Amino acid sequence: MIDMIIKLFFLFFIIMTIKHIYDIKRYNKDSSLVSFESIDELIEGKTILDPLLIKYDIDKEVSVDGLIRDNPNKFFTQHKELIRYSDFLVDNMYIYKNEELTDEIKSRYVSSKIYDRFKLLYSWNDKYYGSIFKGQNKTKLDKNKHNISVIGCMTGKCKVYLYNPKHEDYIYNKNSKKWAIPVDLEKNNLLYIPTNWFYNIETTEECILLHIDADTYFTSIYNYYRN
């Protein structure tokens, strides 16, 4: 009897994994940016195929100058290089999507509250990160491989360029912005990035961001290893 239950469980898991992997490959070819005045406009448990720009009061005061003042010798690893807060005394520096920064910018609690509004029935493996920018910077092109991906602006502003997966063959050339949906992300804004979409971030001034990624029970392994 126990063997039968175990076999049925594994069969269920395999079927659900195949279904969720198939579902995660879907995207809206005609998608455009959708703006919400409140996070309450989200439909609970619904998979979102369009990028969303949402007004949301993060209610946290944090600044690059404050981080430098409190612990100037604190260091992080960025592209295999060590970067200290004191390095931000000059412009054109950034630390991107660092898990340790979540506690430094005190965003873990607010990130968990935001995640609760986006999570799906089988959501799991939620991860929180932070980014800090000063001056002119541009991140490399990134791909959202997760079921849920949200960026929140805590301080300053930045420009996020979103790329629909249908443009994947064109977005690595010099004219990539031709295919982009540009988003002005400002303090107290959230940006939801659909699965499989590409994006990069540009700044011209100070900006502090929080990041939320999450998978499901059935996609976490696939999302970790896929291209």
VEXFI-718116 format. One line per 10 residues: number of its first residue (from 0); their letters; for each residue z, x, y of N, C-alpha, C, CB. Coordinates in Angstrom, 1 decimal. Atoms other than C-alpha are relative to their C-alpha. Glycine has a CB too. Example, Ala and Ser with C-alpha at 12.3 -4.5 7.8 and 13.67 -1.06 7.14 Angstrom:
# VEXFI-718116
0) as) 0.0:0.9:-1.2:7.8:12.3:-4.5:0.0:0.9:1.2:1.2:-1.0:0.0 | 0.0:-0.9:-1.1:7.1:13.7:-1.1:0.8:-0.8:1.1:-1.4:0.4:0.5
//
This chain:
# VEXFI-718116
0) midmiiklff) 0.0:0.8:-1.2:0.0:0.0:0.0:0.0:0.9:1.3:1.2:-0.9:0.0 | 0.0:-0.9:-1.1:0.9:2.8:2.4:-1.3:0.7:0.2:1.2:1.0:-0.1 | 1.3:-0.7:-0.1:-2.3:4.7:1.6:-1.0:-0.9:0.6:-0.4:0.4:-1.4 | 1.0:0.9:-0.6:-4.3:1.6:2.4:0.2:-0.2:1.5:0.1:-1.4:-0.7 | -0.3:0.2:-1.4:-2.5:1.1:5.7:-0.5:1.3:0.8:1.5:-0.2:0.3 | 0.4:-1.3:-0.7:-3.2:4.8:6.6:-1.5:0.0:0.1:0.5:1.2:-0.8 | 1.5:0.0:-0.1:-6.9:4.4:5.7:-0.5:-0.9:1.0:-0.5:-0.3:-1.4 | 0.4:1.0:-0.9:-7.2:1.3:7.7:0.2:0.5:1.4:0.7:-1.3:-0.2 | -0.3:-0.5:-1.4:-5.6:3.0:10.7:-1.0:1.0:0.4:1.4:0.6:0.0 | 1.0:-1.0:-0.3:-8.0:5.9:10.5:-1.4:-0.6:0.2:-0.1:1.1:-1.1
10) lffiimtikh) 1.2:0.7:-0.2:-10.9:3.6:10.1:-0.1:-0.7:1.4:-0.3:-1.1:-1.1 | -0.1:0.7:-1.3:-9.8:1.6:13.2:-0.1:1.1:1.1:1.4:-0.7:0.1 | 0.0:-1.1:-1.0:-9.3:4.9:15.1:-1.4:0.5:0.2:0.9:1.1:-0.3 | 1.4:-0.5:0.0:-12.8:6.1:14.2:-0.9:-1.0:0.7:-0.5:0.3:-1.4 | 0.9:1.1:-0.6:-14.5:2.8:15.2:0.3:-0.1:1.5:0.3:-1.3:-0.7 | -0.3:0.1:-1.4:-12.6:2.6:18.5:-0.4:1.3:0.7:1.5:-0.2:0.1 | 0.5:-1.3:-0.7:-13.4:6.3:19.3:-1.5:-0.1:0.2:0.4:1.2:-0.9 | 1.4:0.1:-0.2:-17.1:5.7:18.7:-0.3:-1.0:1.1:-0.7:-0.4:-1.3 | 0.2:1.0:-1.0:-17.0:2.6:20.8:0.3:0.5:1.4:0.8:-1.3:-0.2 | -0.4:-0.5:-1.3:-15.2:4.3:23.7:-0.9:1.1:0.5:1.5:0.4:0.0
20) iydikrynkd) 0.9:-1.0:-0.3:-17.4:7.3:23.6:-1.4:-0.6:0.5:-0.2:1.0:-1.1 | 1.2:0.7:-0.4:-20.4:5.0:23.8:0.1:-0.6:1.4:-0.4:-1.1:-1.0 | -0.2:0.6:-1.3:-18.9:3.1:26.7:0.1:1.0:1.1:1.3:-0.8:-0.1 | -0.2:-1.0:-1.1:-18.0:6.2:28.7:-1.3:0.6:0.5:0.9:1.1:-0.5 | 1.3:-0.5:-0.4:-21.7:7.1:28.8:-0.7:-0.9:0.9:-0.8:0.3:-1.2 | 0.6:1.0:-0.9:-22.5:4.0:30.8:0.2:0.4:1.5:0.5:-1.4:-0.3 | -0.1:-0.1:-1.4:-23.2:4.2:34.5:-1.0:-0.9:0.7:-0.2:1.5:0.5 | 0.9:0.9:-0.7:-24.8:2.1:37.2:-1.0:0.8:0.8:0.9:-0.8:1.0 | 1.0:-0.8:-0.6:-28.1:3.6:38.2:-0.3:-0.4:1.5:-1.3:-0.2:-0.8 | 0.2:0.6:-1.4:-28.2:1.4:41.4:1.3:0.0:0.8:-0.6:-1.4:-0.1
30) sslvsfesid) -1.3:0.1:-0.6:-24.7:2.2:42.4:0.0:0.5:1.5:1.0:0.9:-0.8 | -0.2:-0.5:-1.3:-23.5:2.7:46.0:1.5:-0.1:0.3:-0.8:-0.9:1.1 | -1.4:-0.1:-0.3:-20.2:3.3:47.7:0.5:-1.4:0.4:0.3:1.0:1.2 | -0.6:1.2:-0.3:-17.9:0.3:47.8:1.3:0.2:0.8:0.3:-0.9:-1.3 | -1.2:-0.2:-0.7:-15.1:0.1:50.4:1.0:-1.2:-0.1:-0.3:0.1:1.5 | -1.0:1.0:0.1:-11.8:-1.8:49.9:1.0:0.3:1.2:0.7:0.1:-1.4 | -1.0:-0.1:-1.1:-9.3:-2.5:52.7:1.4:0.2:-0.6:0.0:-1.3:0.8 | -1.3:-0.1:0.7:-6.4:-2.5:50.1:-0.2:0.2:-1.5:0.8:-1.3:0.2 | 0.1:-0.3:1.5:-5.8:-1.3:46.6:0.3:-1.3:-0.8:1.1:1.1:-0.4 | -0.2:1.3:0.7:-4.8:-4.9:45.8:-1.3:-0.7:-0.4:0.8:-0.9:0.9
40) eliegktild) 1.3:0.6:0.4:-8.5:-5.7:45.6:-0.5:0.5:-1.3:-1.0:0.4:1.1 | 0.3:-0.4:1.4:-8.7:-3.8:42.3:0.3:-1.1:-1.0:0.7:1.3:-0.3 | -0.2:0.9:1.1:-9.1:-5.9:39.2:0.7:0.8:-1.1:-1.3:-0.7:-0.5 | -0.8:-0.8:1.0:-6.4:-4.7:36.7:-0.7:0.1:-1.3:1.4:-0.7:-0.2 | 0.5:-0.3:1.3:-7.7:-3.1:33.6:-1.5:0.0:-0.1:0.5:-0.9:-1.0 | 1.5:0.1:0.0:-11.4:-3.3:34.6:-0.6:1.4:0.2:-0.5:-0.9:1.1 | 0.8:-1.2:-0.1:-13.7:-0.3:34.1:-0.9:-0.1:1.2:-0.8:0.3:-1.3 | 0.7:0.0:-1.3:-15.2:0.7:37.5:-1.2:0.9:-0.1:0.9:0.3:1.1 | 1.2:-0.8:0.1:-18.8:1.9:37.6:-0.6:0.5:1.3:-1.1:-0.8:-0.8 | 0.5:-0.4:-1.4:-19.2:2.3:41.4:1.1:0.8:0.6:-0.3:-1.3:0.8
50) pllikydidk) -1.0:-0.7:-0.8:-17.5:4.8:43.7:0.7:-0.9:1.0:-0.6:1.2:0.7 | -0.8:0.8:-0.9:-14.7:3.2:45.7:0.7:0.8:1.0:1.0:-0.8:-0.8 | -0.8:-0.6:-1.1:-13.2:4.2:49.1:1.0:-1.1:0.4:-0.9:0.4:1.2 | -1.1:1.0:-0.2:-9.8:2.5:49.5:1.0:0.5:1.0:0.7:-0.2:-1.4 | -1.1:-0.3:-0.9:-7.3:2.4:52.3:1.3:-0.1:-0.8:0.0:-0.9:1.2 | -1.2:0.0:0.7:-3.9:3.4:51.0:1.0:0.9:0.7:-0.2:0.5:-1.5 | -1.1:-0.8:-0.7:-0.7:4.5:52.8:0.7:0.9:-0.9:0.9:-1.0:0.7 | -0.6:-0.9:0.9:0.3:7.6:51.0:1.5:0.3:0.5:-0.8:1.3:0.0 | -1.3:-0.1:-0.6:3.3:8.0:53.4:0.7:1.3:-0.4:0.9:-1.2:-0.5 | -0.6:-1.3:0.2:3.9:11.7:52.9:-0.4:0.9:1.1:-0.4:0.6:-1.4
60) evsvdglird) 0.3:-1.0:-1.0:4.1:14.3:55.6:0.0:1.4:-0.6:1.0:-0.1:1.2 | 0.1:-1.4:0.5:2.9:17.7:54.5:-1.1:0.7:0.8:-0.4:0.0:-1.5 | 1.0:-0.8:-0.8:1.0:20.5:56.3:-0.1:1.4:-0.6:0.4:0.1:1.5 | 0.2:-1.4:0.5:-0.4:23.9:55.4:1.0:0.9:0.7:-1.4:0.5:0.3 | -1.0:-0.9:-0.8:1.8:25.5:58.2:1.4:-0.2:-0.6:0.0:-0.4:1.4 | -1.3:0.2:0.6:4.9:23.9:56.6:0.1:0.7:-1.4:0.3:-1.5:-0.2 | 0.0:-0.7:1.2:4.0:25.3:53.2:0.1:1.5:0.2:-1.3:-0.3:-0.9 | -0.1:-1.5:-0.3:3.5:28.8:54.6:1.4:0.3:0.5:-1.1:0.4:1.1 | -1.4:-0.3:-0.5:6.8:28.6:56.5:1.1:0.0:-1.0:0.3:-1.0:1.1 | -1.0:0.1:1.0:8.8:27.5:53.6:0.0:1.0:-1.1:-0.1:-1.4:-0.7
70) npnkfftqhk) 0.1:-1.0:1.1:7.5:30.0:51.0:-1.2:0.8:0.1:0.1:-0.8:-1.4 | 1.3:-0.7:-0.2:4.9:32.4:52.3:-0.5:0.8:-1.1:0.2:0.9:1.2 | 0.4:-0.9:1.1:4.9:34.6:49.2:-0.3:-0.8:-1.3:1.0:1.0:-0.3 | 0.4:0.8:1.1:4.3:31.7:46.8:-1.4:0.2:-0.3:0.4:-1.5:0.2 | 1.4:-0.3:0.3:1.1:32.5:44.9:-0.5:-1.0:-1.1:-0.1:1.4:-0.4 | 0.8:0.8:1.0:-1.5:30.6:42.8:-1.2:0.7:-0.5:-0.4:-1.4:0.6 | 1.2:-0.6:0.5:-4.5:31.5:40.7:-1.2:-0.9:0.4:0.1:0.2:-1.5 | 1.2:0.7:-0.3:-7.9:30.5:42.1:-1.2:0.9:-0.3:0.0:-0.4:1.5 | 1.2:-0.8:0.4:-11.1:31.7:40.4:0.5:1.4:-0.4:-1.0:0.1:1.1 | -0.6:-1.2:0.5:-9.0:34.4:38.7:0.5:1.0:1.0:-1.0:0.7:-0.9
80) elirysdflv) -0.5:-0.8:-1.1:-7.7:35.6:42.0:1.4:-0.6:0.4:-0.9:0.1:1.2 | -1.3:0.5:-0.5:-4.1:35.4:43.4:-0.1:-0.3:1.4:1.1:1.1:-0.3 | 0.0:0.5:-1.4:-3.8:33.4:46.6:1.4:-0.4:0.4:-1.0:-1.1:0.2 | -1.4:0.4:-0.5:-0.5:33.2:48.5:-0.2:-0.9:1.2:0.8:1.3:0.5 | 0.0:0.8:-1.2:0.4:30.7:51.1:-0.3:0.8:1.3:1.4:-0.7:0.2 | 0.2:-0.9:-1.2:0.5:33.6:53.6:-1.5:0.3:0.3:0.8:1.2:-0.1 | 1.4:-0.2:-0.2:-3.2:34.0:53.0:-0.7:-1.0:0.9:-0.7:0.1:-1.4 | 0.6:1.1:-0.8:-3.8:30.7:54.8:0.3:0.2:1.5:0.6:-1.3:-0.5 | -0.1:-0.3:-1.4:-2.8:32.4:58.1:-1.3:0.2:0.6:1.0:1.2:0.2 | 1.4:-0.1:-0.5:-6.5:33.0:58.4:-0.8:-1.2:-0.5:-0.7:1.3:-0.5
90) dnmyiyknee) 0.8:1.2:0.3:-9.2:30.3:58.2:-0.8:0.3:-1.3:-0.9:-0.4:1.1 | 1.0:0.0:1.1:-11.7:29.5:55.4:0.7:0.5:-1.3:-1.1:1.0:0.3 | -0.7:-0.3:1.2:-9.2:29.6:52.5:0.2:-1.4:-0.7:1.3:0.7:0.2 | -0.4:1.2:0.7:-8.5:27.0:49.8:0.5:0.3:-1.4:-1.2:-1.0:-0.1 | -0.4:0.0:1.4:-6.8:26.3:46.5:-0.3:-1.4:-0.5:1.6:0.3:-0.1 | 0.6:1.3:0.4:-8.6:23.6:44.6:0.6:-0.5:-1.4:-1.5:0.1:-0.1 | -0.3:0.7:1.2:-7.2:21.2:42.0:1.0:0.8:-0.9:-1.2:-0.4:-0.8 | -1.0:-0.8:0.7:-4.1:23.1:41.0:1.2:-0.9:-0.4:0.5:1.2:0.9 | -1.0:0.9:0.5:-1.5:21.4:38.8:1.4:0.3:0.7:0.1:0.1:-1.5 | -1.2:-0.4:-0.6:1.4:23.4:40.3:0.2:-0.5:1.4:0.2:1.5:-0.1
100) ltdeiksryv) 0.0:0.4:-1.4:0.5:22.3:43.8:0.5:-1.5:0.1:-1.3:0.1:0.6 | -0.4:1.4:0.0:1.4:18.7:42.8:1.5:-0.1:0.5:-0.1:-0.6:-1.4 | -1.4:0.1:-0.4:5.1:19.4:43.2:0.2:0.7:1.4:0.9:0.7:-1.0 | 0.0:-0.6:-1.3:4.5:21.7:46.2:-0.2:-0.9:1.1:-0.9:1.2:0.0 | 0.3:1.0:-1.0:3.0:18.9:48.2:0.7:-1.3:-0.2:-1.5:-0.2:0.1 | -0.8:1.1:0.3:5.4:16.4:46.7:-0.8:-1.3:-0.2:1.0:-0.2:1.1 | 0.9:1.1:0.3:2.7:14.1:45.4:0.1:-0.6:-1.3:-1.4:0.4:0.3 | 0.0:0.5:1.4:3.7:13.5:41.8:0.4:-1.5:0.0:1.0:0.8:-0.8 | -0.4:1.4:0.0:5.5:10.2:42.5:-1.1:-1.0:0.5:1.3:-0.2:0.7 | 1.1:0.9:-0.6:2.8:8.7:44.7:-1.2:0.0:-0.9:-0.3:0.5:1.4
110) sskiydrfkl) 1.2:0.0:0.9:0.1:9.9:42.3:0.3:-0.9:-1.2:-0.2:1.4:-0.5 | -0.3:0.9:1.2:1.9:8.1:39.4:-0.2:-1.5:0.4:1.4:0.3:-0.5 | 0.1:1.4:-0.5:2.0:4.9:41.5:-1.5:-0.4:0.2:0.7:-0.2:1.4 | 1.4:0.3:-0.1:-1.7:5.1:42.3:-0.6:-0.1:-1.4:-0.7:1.2:0.8 | 0.5:0.1:1.4:-2.5:5.8:38.6:0.3:-1.3:-0.6:0.6:1.2:-0.8 | -0.3:1.3:0.6:-0.7:2.7:37.6:-0.9:-1.2:0.4:1.5:-0.4:0.4 | 0.9:1.1:-0.5:-3.1:0.6:39.7:-1.4:0.2:-0.6:-0.1:0.1:1.5 | 1.3:-0.2:0.6:-6.2:2.2:38.0:0.0:0.0:-1.5:-0.5:1.3:0.5 | 0.0:-0.2:1.4:-5.1:2.6:34.4:-0.5:-1.2:-0.8:1.4:0.4:-0.5 | 0.7:1.0:0.9:-6.9:0.8:31.6:1.0:-0.3:-1.2:-1.3:0.5:-0.5
120) lyswndkyyg) -0.9:0.4:1.1:-5.5:-0.8:28.4:0.4:1.2:-0.8:-0.8:-1.0:-0.8 | -0.3:-1.2:0.9:-5.7:2.5:26.4:0.1:1.3:0.8:-1.1:0.1:-1.1 | -0.1:-1.3:-0.8:-5.3:5.0:29.3:1.2:0.9:-0.5:0.3:-0.4:1.4 | -0.9:-1.0:0.5:-3.5:8.2:28.4:-0.4:1.3:0.6:0.0:0.0:-1.6 | 0.3:-1.4:-0.4:-3.2:11.9:29.2:-0.3:0.1:1.5:-1.2:0.5:-0.8 | 0.2:-0.1:-1.5:-2.9:11.3:33.0:0.5:1.4:0.5:0.8:-1.1:0.7 | -0.3:-1.3:-0.5:-2.9:14.6:34.9:0.0:-0.1:1.6:-0.9:1.1:-0.5 | 0.0:0.1:-1.5:-2.0:15.2:38.6:-0.1:1.5:0.5:1.4:-0.6:0.5 | 0.3:-1.3:-0.6:-3.2:18.1:40.8:0.1:-0.1:1.5:-1.4:0.5:-0.4 | 0.1:-0.1:-1.4:-3.2:19.2:44.4:-1.0:1.0:0.5:1.4:0.3:0.6
130) sifkgqnktk) 0.9:-0.9:-0.6:-5.6:20.9:46.7:0.4:0.2:1.5:-1.5:-0.4:-0.1 | -0.3:-0.2:-1.4:-5.1:22.6:50.1:-1.2:0.8:0.5:1.3:0.7:0.3 | 1.1:-0.7:-0.6:-7.9:23.7:52.4:0.3:0.3:1.5:-1.3:-0.9:0.0 | -0.1:-0.4:-1.4:-8.0:25.5:55.8:-1.3:0.6:0.5:1.2:1.0:0.2 | 1.3:-0.5:-0.5:-11.2:26.0:57.8:-1.2:-0.5:-0.7:0.1:1.5:0.0 | 1.3:0.4:0.6:-14.7:25.9:56.5:0.0:0.4:-1.5:-1.2:0.6:0.8 | 0.0:-0.2:1.4:-14.9:25.6:52.7:-0.9:-0.9:-0.7:1.4:-0.1:-0.6 | 0.8:0.8:0.8:-17.1:24.3:50.0:0.3:0.3:-1.5:-1.5:0.2:0.3 | -0.3:-0.2:1.4:-16.2:23.7:46.4:-1.3:0.0:-0.8:1.0:-1.1:-0.5 | 1.1:0.0:0.9:-18.5:24.2:43.5:-0.3:-1.5:-0.5:0.1:0.9:-1.2
140) ldknkhnisv) 0.3:1.4:0.6:-20.3:21.1:42.0:0.9:-0.2:-1.2:-1.5:-0.1:-0.3 | -0.9:0.3:1.0:-17.9:19.4:39.7:-0.5:-1.3:-0.7:1.5:-0.2:0.4 | 0.4:1.3:0.7:-18.4:16.6:37.1:1.2:-0.7:-0.5:-0.9:0.3:-1.2 | -1.2:0.7:0.5:-15.9:13.9:36.4:-0.3:-0.4:-1.5:0.2:-1.3:0.8 | 0.1:0.2:1.4:-15.5:14.0:32.6:1.0:-1.0:-0.5:0.0:1.3:-0.8 | -1.1:0.8:0.4:-12.6:11.6:32.6:-0.3:-1.5:0.2:1.3:0.4:0.8 | 0.1:1.4:-0.2:-12.2:7.8:32.4:0.4:-0.4:1.3:0.8:-0.8:-1.1 | -0.5:0.3:-1.3:-10.3:7.8:35.6:0.0:1.3:0.8:1.4:-0.7:0.0 | -0.1:-1.2:-1.0:-10.7:10.2:38.6:0.2:-0.5:1.4:-1.2:0.9:-0.2 | -0.3:0.4:-1.4:-9.1:9.6:42.0:0.4:1.2:0.8:1.1:-1.1:0.0
150) igcmtgkckv) -0.4:-1.0:-0.9:-8.8:11.8:45.0:0.7:-0.7:1.2:-1.2:0.9:0.5 | -0.7:0.6:-1.2:-6.3:10.9:47.8:0.2:1.1:1.1:1.3:-0.5:-0.4 | -0.2:-0.9:-1.2:-6.2:12.5:51.3:1.4:-0.2:0.6:-1.1:-0.2:1.0 | -1.3:0.1:-0.5:-2.7:13.3:52.4:0.1:0.5:1.4:1.0:0.8:-0.9 | 0.1:-0.6:-1.3:-3.5:15.4:55.5:-1.4:0.4:0.4:1.0:1.2:0.1 | 1.3:-0.4:-0.5:-6.6:16.0:57.6:-1.1:-0.9:-0.5:-0.2:1.4:-0.4 | 1.1:0.7:0.5:-10.0:15.1:56.4:-1.0:0.9:-0.6:-0.7:-0.8:1.2 | 1.0:-0.8:0.7:-12.9:16.3:54.3:-1.3:-0.8:-0.2:0.5:0.6:-1.3 | 1.2:0.7:0.3:-16.4:15.4:53.3:-0.2:0.2:-1.5:-1.3:0.5:0.8 | 0.2:0.0:1.5:-17.0:14.5:49.6:-1.5:-0.5:-0.2:1.0:-0.9:-0.8
160) ylynpkhedy) 1.4:0.3:0.3:-20.6:14.5:48.3:0.0:-0.5:-1.5:-1.0:1.2:0.2 | 0.1:0.7:1.3:-21.1:12.1:45.3:-1.4:0.0:-0.5:0.7:-1.4:0.0 | 1.3:0.0:0.6:-24.0:12.4:42.9:-0.1:-0.9:-1.2:-0.5:1.4:-0.3 | 0.2:0.9:1.1:-25.1:9.6:40.6:-0.6:0.9:-1.2:-1.0:-1.2:0.3 | 0.5:-0.8:1.2:-25.7:11.0:37.0:-1.5:-0.1:-0.1:0.6:-0.5:-1.2 | 1.4:0.1:0.1:-29.3:9.8:37.3:-0.8:1.1:0.7:-0.5:-1.3:0.5 | 0.6:-1.1:-0.8:-29.9:12.7:39.7:0.3:1.4:-0.6:0.4:-0.1:1.4 | -0.5:-1.3:0.5:-28.5:15.4:37.4:-1.0:1.1:0.0:0.5:-0.2:-1.4 | 1.0:-1.0:0.1:-31.8:17.2:37.1:-0.4:0.6:1.3:-1.3:-0.6:-0.7 | 0.4:-0.4:-1.4:-32.1:17.6:40.9:1.1:0.6:0.8:-0.6:-1.1:0.7
170) iynknskkwa) -1.1:-0.2:-0.9:-28.6:18.3:42.2:0.4:1.5:0.0:1.2:-0.8:-0.4 | -0.4:-1.5:0.0:-28.4:22.1:41.5:-0.9:0.8:0.9:0.0:0.5:-1.4 | 0.9:-0.8:-0.9:-31.2:23.0:43.9:0.5:0.0:1.5:-1.4:-0.6:0.0 | -0.5:-0.2:-1.4:-30.9:23.9:47.6:0.0:-1.4:0.8:-0.9:0.9:0.7 | 0.0:1.3:-0.7:-31.7:20.3:48.7:0.8:-1.1:-0.7:-1.5:-0.4:0.1 | -0.7:0.9:0.8:-29.1:18.7:46.6:0.6:-1.2:0.8:1.2:0.7:-0.7 | -0.6:1.1:-0.8:-27.6:16.7:49.5:-0.9:-1.2:0.2:0.4:0.6:1.3 | 1.0:1.1:-0.1:-30.8:14.7:49.5:0.4:-1.1:-0.9:-1.4:0.5:-0.3 | -0.3:1.0:1.0:-29.5:12.9:46.5:1.5:-0.5:0.0:-0.2:0.6:-1.4 | -1.5:0.3:-0.1:-25.8:12.6:47.6:0.3:-1.3:0.7:0.7:1.2:0.6
180) ipvdleknnl) -0.6:1.0:-0.8:-23.7:9.8:48.8:1.2:0.7:0.7:0.6:-1.3:-0.9 | -1.1:-0.7:-0.7:-21.6:11.4:51.5:1.1:-0.9:0.4:-0.6:0.6:1.3 | -1.2:0.9:-0.2:-18.1:10.1:51.9:1.0:0.8:1.0:0.8:-0.3:-1.3 | -1.0:-0.6:-0.9:-15.8:10.9:54.9:1.4:-0.5:-0.5:-0.2:-0.5:1.5 | -1.3:0.3:0.6:-12.4:11.1:53.2:1.1:0.5:1.0:0.2:0.7:-1.3 | -1.0:-0.3:-1.0:-9.5:10.9:55.8:1.4:-0.3:-0.6:-0.3:-0.8:1.2 | -1.4:0.2:0.3:-5.7:10.7:55.7:0.2:-1.5:-0.4:0.9:0.4:1.1 | -0.3:1.4:0.5:-4.5:7.6:53.7:-1.3:-0.7:-0.5:0.6:-0.8:1.1 | 1.1:0.6:0.8:-7.8:7.1:51.9:0.0:0.5:-1.4:-1.4:0.5:0.7 | 0.2:-0.3:1.4:-8.4:7.1:48.2:-1.5:-0.1:-0.3:0.8:-0.9:-1.0
190) lyiptnwfyn) 1.4:0.0:0.4:-11.7:7.9:46.6:0.0:0.0:-1.5:-0.8:1.2:0.5 | 0.2:0.1:1.5:-12.4:6.7:43.0:-1.4:0.5:-0.3:0.2:-1.5:-0.5 | 1.3:-0.6:0.4:-15.2:8.7:41.3:-0.2:-0.5:-1.4:0.1:1.6:0.1 | 0.3:0.5:1.4:-16.8:7.0:38.3:-0.3:1.1:-1.0:-1.3:-0.9:0.1 | 0.2:-0.9:1.1:-17.1:8.7:35.0:-1.5:0.5:0.0:0.3:-0.6:-1.4 | 1.3:-0.7:0.1:-20.0:11.2:34.7:-0.7:0.3:1.3:-1.0:-0.8:-0.9 | 0.5:-0.3:-1.3:-20.6:11.4:38.4:0.3:1.4:0.4:0.5:-1.0:1.1 | -0.2:-1.3:-0.5:-20.9:14.8:40.1:0.5:-0.1:1.4:-1.3:0.9:-0.1 | -0.5:0.0:-1.4:-19.2:15.8:43.3:0.4:1.4:0.5:1.2:-1.0:0.2 | -0.6:-1.2:-0.5:-18.2:18.6:45.6:0.6:-0.3:1.4:-1.0:1.1:0.1
200) ietteecill) -0.7:0.2:-1.2:-16.0:18.9:48.7:-0.3:1.0:1.0:1.6:-0.1:-0.3 | 0.2:-0.9:-1.1:-16.6:20.4:52.1:1.0:-0.3:1.1:-1.4:-0.1:0.6 | -1.0:0.2:-1.0:-14.0:21.0:54.8:-0.4:0.8:1.2:1.4:0.3:-0.4 | 0.2:-0.8:-1.2:-14.1:22.2:58.4:1.3:0.2:0.7:-1.0:-0.7:1.0 | -1.3:-0.1:-0.6:-10.4:22.0:59.1:1.1:-0.1:-1.1:0.3:-1.1:1.1 | -1.1:0.2:1.0:-7.0:21.6:57.4:-0.1:-1.3:-0.8:1.4:0.1:0.6 | 0.1:1.3:0.8:-7.0:19.1:54.5:0.9:0.3:-1.3:-1.5:-0.3:-0.4 | -0.8:0.0:1.2:-4.5:18.4:51.7:-0.3:-1.2:-0.8:1.5:0.1:0.3 | 0.5:1.1:0.9:-5.6:16.3:48.7:0.9:0.0:-1.2:-1.4:0.2:-0.4 | -0.6:0.2:1.3:-4.0:14.9:45.6:-1.1:-0.5:-0.9:1.2:-1.1:0.0
210) hidadtyfts) 1.0:0.4:1.0:-6.0:14.4:42.4:0.6:-0.6:-1.2:-0.9:1.3:-0.4 | -0.5:0.7:1.2:-5.5:12.1:39.5:-1.2:-0.1:-1.0:0.5:-1.4:0.3 | 0.9:0.1:1.1:-7.4:12.4:36.1:0.7:-0.7:-1.1:-0.6:1.3:-0.3 | -0.6:0.6:1.2:-6.8:10.3:33.0:-1.1:-0.3:-1.0:0.8:-1.2:0.3 | 0.9:0.3:1.1:-8.5:9.7:29.6:0.5:-1.3:-0.6:-0.2:1.1:-1.0 | -0.6:1.1:0.9:-7.9:7.1:26.9:0.4:0.7:-1.3:-1.0:-1.2:-0.2 | -0.4:-0.6:1.4:-6.4:7.6:23.4:-1.2:0.4:-0.7:0.8:-1.1:-0.7 | 1.2:-0.2:0.8:-9.9:7.5:22.1:-1.0:1.0:0.6:-0.6:-1.3:-0.3 | 1.0:-0.9:-0.7:-11.7:9.8:24.6:0.5:1.3:0.4:-0.6:-0.7:1.2 | -0.6:-1.2:-0.5:-9.3:12.5:25.4:-0.5:1.3:-0.6:1.5:0.0:-0.2
220) iynyyrn) 0.5:-1.2:0.7:-10.5:15.0:22.8:-1.5:0.2:0.3:0.2:-0.1:-1.6 | 1.4:-0.1:-0.4:-14.1:14.2:23.5:-0.2:0.5:1.4:-0.7:-1.4:-0.2 | 0.2:-0.4:-1.4:-13.7:14.5:27.2:0.4:1.5:0.2:0.9:-0.9:0.9 | -0.5:-1.4:-0.1:-11.9:17.9:26.8:-1.1:0.9:-0.4:1.2:0.2:-0.8 | 1.0:-1.0:0.6:-14.8:19.5:24.8:-1.4:-0.3:0.5:0.1:-0.1:-1.5 | 1.4:0.3:-0.3:-17.9:17.8:26.2:-0.4:0.7:1.3:-0.2:-1.5:0.2 | 0.6:-0.7:-1.2:-20.2:19.3:28.8:0.0:-0.9:1.2:-1.5:0.5:-0.3
//
